[in-house]
Amino acid sequence: MSRPARLGVGVVSAGRVGVVLGAALARAGHAVVAASGVSRESVRRAEEMLPGVPLLPPDEVVSKADLVLFALPDDALSGMVRGLAATGSLRPGQIVVHTSGASGVEVLGPAADHGALPLALHPVMTFTGRPEDLDRLTACSIGITAADGDDTAWNVGEALVVEMGSDPVRVPSAARPAYHAALTHGANHLMTLVGDAVELLRRADIGTPERLIGPLLSAALDNALRHGDRALTGPVARGDAGTVRKHMEVLRDKAPEMLPAYRELARRTAYRAADSGLLRADLAPDVFDAINEER
């Protein structure tokens, strides 16, 4: 795999992802020539992660860069690219990268029309925008999307990812929505699930809930990744309908706002447990009845 030449990198903007990828590219030998950011948090992150890098308006950042890194919210990306293209800020030969998980390279069409090479590089990781994120970057994958049939772009994307210390994974444009939905469902909803579990323990006056469930959740995640549905445990997988009813009742009384999510996840668990043979066929109807019944 060919290594990209030393590039001048422009970061638009200095959010949690942008500063980390900018710092990783700098560590790989490239030069971050400018970044954009106006909020207090953006300025602080840039000072910490990209020391000495000037903060400039986006059009000036782009005009200085060989590689433009758009690390913007999904809803802001398209408008920014169109605006910079309309003002002539983009030029032929630039590498133009966005970090959105939900979009392919189509959103970079106006840049490609100006002769830029479009890439989507999405780190499969959650970041804080602090130095420890550089270590997280070396332990994660980055989903790469380039234009179909553009081998040069795919190779450049893989080389940049390897330089940053991550594992490159090719994600075709057509797979991008399902790819991002899967990651969001797994990571963001896991955080919500853990938050609800901690809150329910607090309402039950159980001390140090994070310490209590931390080892359990870590083991459950490890088992799920290693063994899949065969690692399912708990009352649903065992066919213990009576315990499921008790859970539903206590949630109605103690945390009614959590009950719909519990019900849906229990139902999905029951289907998966039944399909894998863990939930016995003769016990499954009682389990589904317990999940579905109202007070």
C-alpha positions as CSV (number, residue, x, y, z in Angstrom):
1,M,0.0,0.0,0.0
2,S,1.4,3.4,-1.0
3,R,2.0,6.0,1.7
4,P,0.6,9.5,1.0
5,A,3.2,12.2,0.7
6,R,3.4,14.7,3.6
7,L,0.2,16.7,3.4
8,G,-1.0,20.0,4.7
9,V,-4.1,19.2,6.7
10,G,-7.0,21.6,7.3
11,V,-9.5,20.7,10.0
12,V,-13.1,21.9,9.7
13,S,-13.9,22.0,12.6
14,A,-12.2,21.6,16.0
15,G,-14.8,19.3,17.5
16,R,-14.0,16.1,19.4
17,V,-13.4,14.0,16.3
18,G,-11.6,16.7,14.3
19,V,-8.9,17.5,16.8
20,V,-8.2,13.8,17.4
21,L,-7.8,12.9,13.8
22,G,-5.8,16.1,13.1
23,A,-3.5,15.2,16.0
24,A,-3.2,11.6,14.7
25,L,-2.3,12.8,11.2
26,A,0.3,15.2,12.7
27,R,1.8,12.3,14.6
28,A,2.0,10.4,11.4
29,G,4.2,13.2,9.9
30,H,1.7,15.4,8.2
31,A,1.3,19.1,9.1
32,V,-1.9,20.6,10.4
33,V,-1.8,24.0,8.8
34,A,-5.1,25.5,10.1
35,A,-8.4,24.6,11.8
36,S,-11.7,26.3,12.3
37,G,-13.6,26.7,15.6
38,V,-15.2,29.6,17.5
39,S,-16.8,28.2,20.6
40,R,-14.9,28.2,23.9
41,E,-14.7,24.4,23.9
42,S,-13.4,24.3,20.3
43,V,-10.7,26.8,21.1
44,R,-9.7,24.8,24.2
45,R,-9.6,21.5,22.3
46,A,-7.5,23.1,19.5
47,E,-5.0,24.6,22.0
48,E,-4.6,21.2,23.7
49,M,-4.6,18.9,20.8
50,L,-3.3,21.1,17.9
51,P,-0.9,23.5,19.6
52,G,0.3,26.4,17.5
53,V,-2.3,25.7,14.7
54,P,-4.1,28.9,13.7
55,L,-7.9,29.1,14.0
56,L,-9.3,30.6,10.8
57,P,-12.6,30.8,9.0
58,P,-13.5,27.6,7.1
59,D,-12.8,29.0,3.6
60,E,-9.3,30.1,4.7
61,V,-8.7,26.7,6.3
62,V,-9.6,24.9,3.0
63,S,-7.6,27.2,0.9
64,K,-4.4,26.3,2.8
65,A,-4.9,22.5,2.9
66,D,-3.9,19.6,0.7
67,L,-6.2,17.4,2.8
68,V,-9.4,18.9,4.1
69,L,-11.0,17.1,7.1
70,F,-14.6,17.9,7.5
71,A,-15.5,16.8,11.1
72,L,-19.0,18.3,11.3
73,P,-22.4,17.2,12.5
74,D,-24.3,15.3,9.8
75,D,-26.8,18.0,9.2
76,A,-24.2,20.7,8.7
77,L,-21.9,18.8,6.4
78,S,-23.8,19.2,3.1
79,G,-24.3,22.9,3.4
80,M,-20.7,23.5,4.3
81,V,-19.4,21.6,1.3
82,R,-21.8,23.3,-1.1
83,G,-20.9,26.7,0.3
84,L,-17.2,26.2,0.0
85,A,-17.6,24.9,-3.5
86,A,-19.7,27.9,-4.5
87,T,-17.1,30.3,-3.3
88,G,-14.3,28.6,-5.1
89,S,-12.4,27.6,-2.0
90,L,-11.9,24.1,-3.1
91,R,-9.4,23.2,-5.8
92,P,-8.4,20.2,-8.0
93,G,-6.0,17.7,-6.4
94,Q,-7.2,18.2,-2.8
95,I,-8.1,15.2,-0.7
96,V,-11.5,16.0,0.9
97,V,-12.5,13.8,3.8
98,H,-15.6,13.8,6.0
99,T,-16.0,11.8,9.2
100,S,-19.8,11.3,9.2
101,G,-20.9,7.7,9.7
102,A,-24.2,8.1,8.0
103,S,-23.1,9.5,4.7
104,G,-21.0,8.2,1.8
105,V,-19.0,10.3,-0.6
106,E,-22.1,11.6,-2.4
107,V,-22.3,14.5,0.1
108,L,-18.8,15.5,-1.2
109,G,-20.1,15.7,-4.8
110,P,-19.5,19.5,-5.1
111,A,-15.9,19.0,-4.0
112,A,-15.5,16.2,-6.5
113,D,-16.9,18.5,-9.2
114,H,-14.0,20.8,-8.5
115,G,-11.5,18.0,-9.0
116,A,-11.0,17.0,-5.4
117,L,-10.6,13.4,-4.3
118,P,-13.6,12.5,-2.0
119,L,-13.3,10.1,1.0
120,A,-15.4,9.2,4.0
121,L,-13.4,8.1,7.1
122,H,-15.5,7.2,10.1
123,P,-13.8,6.2,13.3
124,V,-15.7,3.4,15.0
125,M,-15.1,4.9,18.5
126,T,-16.5,7.5,20.8
127,F,-14.2,10.4,21.6
128,T,-13.9,13.1,24.3
129,G,-11.5,15.4,22.3
130,R,-8.7,14.8,24.8
131,P,-5.2,13.3,24.4
132,E,-6.2,9.8,25.7
133,D,-8.3,9.5,22.5
134,L,-5.2,9.0,20.5
135,D,-4.7,5.7,22.2
136,R,-8.4,4.8,21.6
137,L,-7.8,5.6,17.9
138,T,-5.1,2.9,17.7
139,A,-7.5,0.3,19.1
140,C,-10.4,0.9,16.8
141,S,-11.4,0.5,13.1
142,I,-12.2,3.3,10.7
143,G,-14.9,2.7,8.1
144,I,-13.7,3.9,4.6
145,T,-15.9,4.8,1.8
146,A,-14.7,6.0,-1.6
147,A,-16.4,6.2,-5.0
148,D,-17.1,2.8,-6.6
149,G,-14.3,1.8,-8.9
150,D,-11.9,4.6,-7.8
151,D,-9.0,2.4,-6.6
152,T,-6.8,5.4,-6.1
153,A,-9.2,6.8,-3.5
154,W,-9.7,3.5,-1.7
155,N,-5.9,3.1,-1.5
156,V,-5.4,6.6,-0.2
157,G,-8.1,6.1,2.4
158,E,-6.5,2.9,3.6
159,A,-3.1,4.4,3.8
160,L,-4.3,7.4,5.8
161,V,-6.1,5.1,8.3
162,V,-3.0,2.9,8.7
163,E,-0.9,5.9,9.3
164,M,-3.2,7.0,12.1
165,G,-2.7,3.6,13.7
166,S,-6.2,2.3,13.1
167,D,-7.7,-0.7,11.2
168,P,-9.2,0.2,7.8
169,V,-12.5,-1.4,6.9
170,R,-14.1,-0.9,3.5
171,V,-17.8,0.1,3.7
172,P,-19.5,0.4,0.3
173,S,-21.7,3.5,-0.1
174,A,-24.9,1.4,-0.3
175,A,-24.1,-0.2,3.0
176,R,-23.4,3.0,4.8
177,P,-26.9,3.6,6.3
178,A,-27.1,0.1,7.7
179,Y,-23.5,0.3,8.9
180,H,-24.2,3.5,10.8
181,A,-27.6,2.3,12.2
182,A,-25.9,-0.8,13.6
183,L,-23.1,1.2,15.3
184,T,-25.6,3.7,16.7
185,H,-28.0,1.0,18.0
186,G,-25.1,-0.8,19.6
187,A,-23.2,2.1,21.2
188,N,-25.6,4.9,21.8
189,H,-28.5,2.7,23.0
190,L,-26.1,0.7,25.2
191,M,-25.2,4.0,27.0
192,T,-28.9,4.6,27.5
193,L,-29.5,1.1,28.7
194,V,-26.6,1.3,31.2
195,G,-27.8,4.7,32.4
196,D,-31.3,3.3,33.0
197,A,-29.9,0.3,34.9
198,V,-27.8,2.6,37.1
199,E,-30.8,4.9,37.8
200,L,-33.0,2.0,38.8
201,L,-30.4,0.7,41.2
202,R,-30.2,4.2,42.7
203,R,-34.0,4.4,43.1
204,A,-33.8,1.0,45.0
205,D,-31.2,2.6,47.4
206,I,-28.4,0.3,46.2
207,G,-25.0,1.9,46.9
208,T,-22.3,2.4,44.2
209,P,-24.4,1.0,41.3
210,E,-21.6,1.6,38.7
211,R,-19.2,-0.5,40.7
212,L,-21.9,-3.1,41.2
213,I,-22.8,-3.7,37.6
214,G,-19.5,-2.8,35.9
215,P,-18.0,-6.3,36.0
216,L,-21.3,-7.8,35.0
217,L,-21.7,-5.6,31.9
218,S,-18.1,-6.1,30.9
219,A,-18.4,-9.9,31.1
220,A,-21.8,-9.8,29.2
221,L,-20.2,-7.7,26.4
222,D,-17.2,-10.0,26.2
223,N,-19.4,-13.1,26.1
224,A,-21.8,-11.7,23.5
225,L,-18.9,-10.9,21.2
226,R,-17.2,-14.2,21.7
227,H,-20.2,-16.5,21.7
228,G,-23.2,-14.7,20.3
229,D,-26.7,-15.7,21.3
230,R,-25.3,-18.9,23.0
231,A,-24.1,-16.5,25.8
232,L,-27.6,-15.3,26.6
233,T,-28.6,-15.7,30.3
234,G,-31.3,-14.5,32.6
235,P,-35.0,-15.2,33.1
236,V,-36.1,-14.7,29.5
237,A,-33.6,-17.2,28.1
238,R,-34.3,-19.6,31.0
239,G,-38.1,-19.5,30.4
240,D,-38.7,-18.1,33.9
241,A,-42.0,-16.2,33.1
242,G,-42.8,-15.6,36.8
243,T,-39.6,-13.5,37.2
244,V,-40.3,-11.6,34.0
245,R,-43.7,-10.7,35.4
246,K,-42.1,-9.5,38.6
247,H,-39.7,-7.3,36.6
248,M,-42.6,-5.8,34.6
249,E,-44.5,-5.1,37.8
250,V,-41.6,-3.4,39.6
251,L,-40.9,-1.2,36.5
252,R,-44.5,-0.1,36.4
253,D,-44.2,1.0,40.0
254,K,-40.7,2.3,40.2
255,A,-39.7,3.4,36.7
256,P,-42.6,3.4,34.3
257,E,-40.6,5.4,31.7
258,M,-38.3,2.5,31.4
259,L,-41.0,-0.1,30.9
260,P,-41.5,0.2,27.1
261,A,-37.8,-0.2,26.4
262,Y,-37.5,-3.2,28.8
263,R,-40.5,-4.8,27.1
264,E,-39.1,-4.4,23.6
265,L,-35.7,-5.7,24.6
266,A,-37.1,-8.6,26.5
267,R,-39.2,-9.5,23.4
268,R,-36.1,-9.3,21.1
269,T,-34.2,-11.4,23.6
270,A,-37.0,-14.0,23.7
271,Y,-37.0,-14.3,19.9
272,R,-33.2,-14.6,19.8
273,A,-33.2,-17.1,22.6
274,A,-35.9,-19.2,21.0
275,D,-34.1,-19.1,17.6
276,S,-30.9,-20.3,19.1
277,G,-32.5,-23.1,21.1
278,L,-31.9,-21.6,24.5
279,L,-35.5,-20.9,25.3
280,R,-37.4,-24.1,25.3
281,A,-40.4,-24.3,23.0
282,D,-42.7,-25.4,25.7
283,L,-41.8,-22.4,27.9
284,A,-41.7,-19.7,25.2
285,P,-45.5,-19.0,25.1
286,D,-45.6,-18.2,28.9
287,V,-42.5,-15.9,28.5
288,F,-44.1,-14.0,25.6
289,D,-47.4,-13.7,27.5
290,A,-45.5,-12.3,30.5
291,I,-43.7,-9.7,28.3
292,N,-46.8,-8.7,26.4
293,E,-49.5,-8.6,29.2
294,E,-50.6,-5.3,30.7
295,R,-51.4,-4.8,34.4
